[in-house]
Protein backbone atom coordinates (compact mmCIF):
# COMPACT_ATOMS: atom_id res chain seq x y z
CA UNK A 1 0.00 0.00 0.00
CA UNK A 2 1.63 3.25 -1.20
CA UNK A 3 1.53 6.55 0.67
CA UNK A 4 -0.71 9.31 -0.67
CA UNK A 5 2.18 11.74 -1.07
CA UNK A 6 5.94 12.08 -1.28
CA UNK A 7 8.14 14.93 -0.14
CA UNK A 8 11.27 15.84 -2.09
CA UNK A 9 13.94 18.31 -1.01
CA UNK A 10 14.73 20.42 -4.09
CA UNK A 11 17.21 22.81 -2.46
CA UNK A 12 18.95 23.24 0.87
CA UNK A 13 15.86 24.65 2.55
CA UNK A 14 12.96 24.00 0.15
CA UNK A 15 10.79 20.92 -0.24
CA UNK A 16 8.04 20.00 -2.64
CA UNK A 17 5.11 17.82 -1.60
CA UNK A 18 3.56 15.73 -4.37
CA UNK A 19 0.08 14.26 -3.95
CA UNK A 20 0.05 10.87 -5.66
CA UNK A 21 -2.80 9.68 -7.82
CA UNK A 22 -4.17 6.16 -7.50
CA UNK A 23 -4.62 5.83 -11.28
CA UNK A 24 -1.09 4.57 -11.96
CA UNK A 25 -0.10 2.21 -9.11
CA UNK A 26 2.98 0.70 -10.77
CA UNK A 27 4.61 4.06 -11.52
CA UNK A 28 3.76 5.41 -8.08
CA UNK A 29 5.03 2.27 -6.33
CA UNK A 30 8.30 2.49 -8.28
CA UNK A 31 8.78 6.14 -7.34
CA UNK A 32 7.94 5.49 -3.67
CA UNK A 33 10.42 2.59 -3.57
CA UNK A 34 13.12 4.83 -5.01
CA UNK A 35 12.37 7.65 -2.56
CA UNK A 36 12.42 5.15 0.34
CA UNK A 37 15.71 3.77 -0.98
CA UNK A 38 17.26 7.27 -0.85
CA UNK A 39 17.56 7.53 -4.64
CA UNK A 40 15.99 11.02 -4.53
CA UNK A 41 18.13 12.43 -1.70
CA UNK A 42 19.71 14.94 -4.08
CA UNK A 43 17.67 16.53 -6.82
CA UNK A 44 18.86 18.26 -9.93
CA UNK A 45 16.37 20.72 -11.41
CA UNK A 46 16.44 21.22 -15.19
CA UNK A 47 14.45 23.88 -16.95
CA UNK A 48 13.17 23.56 -20.52
CA UNK A 49 16.31 25.08 -22.02
CA UNK A 50 18.35 22.30 -20.40
CA UNK A 51 16.14 19.55 -21.83
CA UNK A 52 17.81 16.16 -22.12
CA UNK A 53 15.20 14.41 -24.25
CA UNK A 54 14.83 14.11 -27.99
CA UNK A 55 11.71 16.30 -27.94
CA UNK A 56 12.51 19.77 -26.58
CA UNK A 57 9.10 21.10 -27.60
CA UNK A 58 7.41 18.58 -25.28
CA UNK A 59 9.10 20.29 -22.31
CA UNK A 60 8.04 23.89 -22.93
CA UNK A 61 6.61 25.23 -19.67
CA UNK A 62 7.72 22.14 -17.78
CA UNK A 63 10.47 21.54 -15.22
CA UNK A 64 12.39 18.27 -14.90
CA UNK A 65 13.51 16.87 -11.55
CA UNK A 66 16.23 14.23 -11.61
CA UNK A 67 16.94 12.25 -8.46
CA UNK A 68 20.42 11.26 -7.38
CA UNK A 69 21.29 9.07 -4.42
CA UNK A 70 23.37 10.58 -1.64
CA UNK A 71 25.51 7.42 -1.77
CA UNK A 72 26.95 6.97 -5.32
CA UNK A 73 27.12 3.18 -4.88
CA UNK A 74 23.32 2.99 -4.62
CA UNK A 75 21.66 1.49 -7.69
CA UNK A 76 18.68 3.03 -9.43
CA UNK A 77 16.46 0.00 -9.27
CA UNK A 78 13.57 -0.47 -9.21
CA UNK A 79 12.71 1.02 -12.57
CA UNK A 80 9.52 1.14 -14.59
CA UNK A 81 8.80 -2.26 -16.08
CA UNK A 82 5.99 -0.78 -18.17
CA UNK A 83 4.22 2.54 -18.64
CA UNK A 84 0.60 2.60 -17.53
CA UNK A 85 -2.05 4.54 -19.38
CA UNK A 86 -2.85 7.79 -17.69
CA UNK A 87 -5.12 10.71 -18.36
CA UNK A 88 -4.84 14.42 -17.77
CA UNK A 89 -1.58 15.94 -16.60
CA UNK A 90 -2.19 19.14 -18.54
CA UNK A 91 -2.87 21.58 -15.72
CA UNK A 92 -0.27 23.63 -13.84
CA UNK A 93 1.25 21.59 -11.03
CA UNK A 94 0.63 18.20 -12.65
CA UNK A 95 3.49 15.74 -12.23
CA UNK A 96 4.45 12.99 -14.65
CA UNK A 97 7.17 10.36 -14.53
CA UNK A 98 9.37 8.93 -17.26
CA UNK A 99 12.40 6.71 -17.48
CA UNK A 100 15.44 8.33 -19.12
CA UNK A 101 18.76 6.90 -20.19
CA UNK A 102 21.37 8.21 -17.76
CA UNK A 103 23.80 8.74 -20.64
CA UNK A 104 21.57 11.64 -21.74
CA UNK A 105 21.84 13.14 -18.27
CA UNK A 106 25.60 12.98 -17.65
CA UNK A 107 26.39 16.12 -19.61
CA UNK A 108 24.02 18.24 -17.55
CA UNK A 109 25.61 17.92 -14.14
CA UNK A 110 28.83 17.87 -12.25
CA UNK A 111 30.88 15.86 -14.71
CA UNK A 112 32.98 12.73 -14.20
CA UNK A 113 31.12 11.34 -11.18
CA UNK A 114 27.85 11.48 -13.09
CA UNK A 115 29.39 9.88 -16.18
CA UNK A 116 30.66 7.00 -14.03
CA UNK A 117 27.26 6.75 -12.35
CA UNK A 118 25.58 6.61 -15.78
CA UNK A 119 27.84 3.71 -16.76
CA UNK A 120 26.78 1.74 -13.66
CA UNK A 121 23.11 2.81 -13.72
CA UNK A 122 21.93 3.09 -17.34
CA UNK A 123 18.46 4.47 -16.52
CA UNK A 124 16.94 7.03 -14.17
CA UNK A 125 13.46 8.15 -13.35
CA UNK A 126 12.71 11.78 -14.13
CA UNK A 127 9.80 13.75 -12.70
CA UNK A 128 8.29 16.43 -14.92
CA UNK A 129 6.22 19.25 -13.42
CA UNK A 130 3.96 21.47 -15.51
CA UNK A 131 4.63 25.11 -14.68
CA UNK A 132 2.40 26.30 -17.53
CA UNK A 133 -0.84 24.74 -18.81
CA UNK A 134 -0.20 22.10 -21.48
CA UNK A 135 -2.38 21.69 -24.55
CA UNK A 136 -1.07 18.38 -25.83
CA UNK A 137 -1.22 14.98 -24.19
CA UNK A 138 1.78 13.46 -22.44
CA UNK A 139 4.72 12.47 -24.63
CA UNK A 140 5.18 8.75 -25.23
CA UNK A 141 6.80 7.03 -22.26
CA UNK A 142 5.42 9.42 -19.62
CA UNK A 143 2.85 8.54 -17.01
CA UNK A 144 0.87 10.98 -14.87
CA UNK A 145 1.42 10.32 -11.16
CA UNK A 146 -0.19 13.27 -9.36
CA UNK A 147 0.21 16.96 -8.65
CA UNK A 148 2.25 19.34 -6.55
CA UNK A 149 0.44 19.87 -3.25
CA UNK A 150 2.99 22.23 -1.73
CA UNK A 151 6.02 23.99 -3.18
CA UNK A 152 4.90 24.93 -6.69
CA UNK A 153 6.09 28.49 -5.99
CA UNK A 154 9.52 27.08 -5.11
CA UNK A 155 9.71 25.29 -8.47
CA UNK A 156 8.70 28.46 -10.32
CA UNK A 157 11.47 30.35 -8.50
CA UNK A 158 14.00 27.64 -9.38
CA UNK A 159 12.97 27.85 -13.03
CA UNK A 160 13.32 31.63 -13.03
CA UNK A 161 16.84 31.41 -11.55
CA UNK A 162 18.05 29.25 -14.46
N, C-alpha and C positions, 0 to 999 in steps of 0.2 A: 504494500500500500504506500503510494508516494505522497509526500507532503504537498500542500496546496500552494506553496510558494518557495522560492529560493532567494537568498540574499547574496549579492556579489559585491565585493569591494573593488571599485573602479579607480580609486586614487587613495592616497594616504589617509584621507579623512572622509571620504564619500562612498556611500553604498547605494546600490540599486536593488529594490525589492521587485521580483517578478512573480506575478500571480500566474500559476500554471493551469492550463485548460485540461479538462479530462477527455478531450476529443482525440488526443494522440498519445496514448499511454506508453508506447514503446519509446518514442523520442523523449518524452518527459522522464521516464525511468532511466534512460541512458544518461541524460543530463544530470539527474539527481545522483546517480552512482558516481559520475565524474566529480561533481561538487563534493560529495562525501569523501571521495578518495583524494581530495586536495589537488585536483587537476585544474581548478579555477582559482587557486590562491593568488596568482598574479594575473592581471588582465591588461592586455594591450588593446587600446581603442584606436580603430582606424576609421577615418572619415571617407566619404565617397571619392575624394581625389587620391586616396591611397589604396584604392580597390585592388584586391589580389585575385579576382576572378576573371573569367574570360568575357564577362558581360558587364562592363562598367555602367551602362545605362540602367541596368537592373538595380543599381545601388544608389541612384540619385535620391537624395533626401533620406538616406538610411545610414546608420552607423553600425560598424561591425565590432564585436567584442570577441577577442581571441584569448582563451584561457591558457595559462602556463602553470605547471606545477612549481611549487616552491623548491622541491627537491628534483633536480634534473634527471635523476635515475628513475623517477616514476614514469610508468608507461601511460599511454593515452587510452588504454582499453577501459571500459567497453566502448565500442563505437556503434554507429547505427548499422544494423544488419539489413534494414529496409526502410524506405521512406513511406510513412502513412499518408493517406489522403487527408488533406485538411482544407478548411474553408476560411474565408475572411483574410485577416492579416493585412488589411489595407488602411486601417485607421492609425492615427498618430499614437505611438506607444505600443503598438503590436510588436510581438517578438517572435521571430522564426529561427529555426535551427537548420544548419546544413553541415555536411561533412566536407572538409577541404583538404587537398593534399598539402602536407606541411612544406613540401618543396616550394610551393607558391608563396609561402609565408616567410621563408628564411631571409629574404631580401628586405623585409620591412622592419626588422628589429635591430637587435644589438649585435648581430654579426655571427662570428664563428661558433659561439655556444649554441645559437639557434640552428645553424646549419648542421652541427653535429646532432642536435636533438631531432631534426627533421630526418636524418639518416636512420636513427633508431626508431622513431615514431612517424611512419609515413603519412598518417592522417590525423587531423584535429577536428573537433567540433567548433563551429563558429556561430555565435549568436548575432542576429541582425535585428536592429531596432528601427522602426519607422519613426523618423523625426518630422516628416511631412506626410500628408495623405498620399496614398498610392492608388493609381488608377488601374494598373494591370494586376493580374493574379501573380502569385508567387512564382519565381523562376523554378525550373525543373531542379529537383533535388533538395528543395527547401520544404520544411514542414512547420506549420504554425504551432507554437507551444503555449502562448499566453500573451500577457501584456504587462507593461511596467506599472506597478502599483504605487511605487514611491521612488523618486530619484530621476524622473524624466528631465527635470530642470538641470540636474547635474550633467546628464548626457548632452543636452543642448549646449551647455557651457563648454564641455570638453570638445564638442564639434567646432564651436566658434573659436577655440584657442588654436586649432590646427591650421 
